[in-house]
Amino acid sequence: GVNTQKGILLLQGILAAAGAMSNRESKYPAASRILQEVAAICAGLVERELEPLRGRQLTHKPTAGEKLFLEYGVTGIRGEMEAGLPSIGKVALPCLREALAGGLSFNDALVHTLLALMTVVDDTTILNRHGMAVLQEVRSIASQVMSAGGMLMENGRQRIAALDQEFIARRISPGGSADLLAATYFIHLFENKYQAVD
């Protein structure tokens, strides 16, 4: 009856299946193929699981995702997967590649990528705990930090360190973005012949 980690479990489970299906086609499938498989597996997910909740008296306690869909129309991880994980394909993977090409360590490249995700993701962890105003504030702050160069520039690194302390103090956790970061890392490893990086 606890909502803990449902999003990442769903996401990584579907990604594992999509990776395996893509691997049948090619020993080292491209990220785009894996993301296409995710979209195919999840086709109709929002229509089947969320749309029927509109205008109904619920007979169960809604999950966080269901509650946020009803309150804000946000489709969360279901909608993201059904769309083929665009935040990963269009934002996170290009950002990670750019950061690594720019000489960042893998850890710093992932921090940089997390900030990029925070600029675009409807982060349901933040939304559930703090509401829409804080989510919009987080997106705006993350955009400002990325405009300052993120982890690629000293000013950006300083702003990230300060932001980390601010978010700890305010108990703001971008958990949805972090889940998508983990998925980005998974796809990166898959695409790069399963070689883990320090």
C-alpha angles and dihedrals in degrees: 000000000000122000094215116142097343092134097053092043091053092043097048093042092054091043091052090052092045091049092051092048091048090048089062088063097044133005089230107028121197119246090247091061092050091049091050089053091051090053091048093049092048099042109141094009096129093045092050100041109025111023094061089061093068113107093358131122102239117231093196137049104268120239117240089259093052092047093050091047091054094044102040107009090244112152095199122190092344092060093042092054094043088055091052097259097287092179087063100039097042102030118012103043095045089046093049092049092049092048093050091046087051090061101257119149113251091255093052091045089055091050088051090049092048090057090050090052090049089060093061111020123102087225104206093192091061092039093050095048102035112014136238097302092060092044090054090047091051091050091050094048092047090051090052092050092049089049086055088057100267112224090343093073132049093232090052092049091052091050091049091052091051091045091052091056092045093051092048090052092048093041092236111158119181091208096156091053090047090054090053090048090055089050090049090054090049092052092045091055092046092050092046097055096271093287110155115220127214 
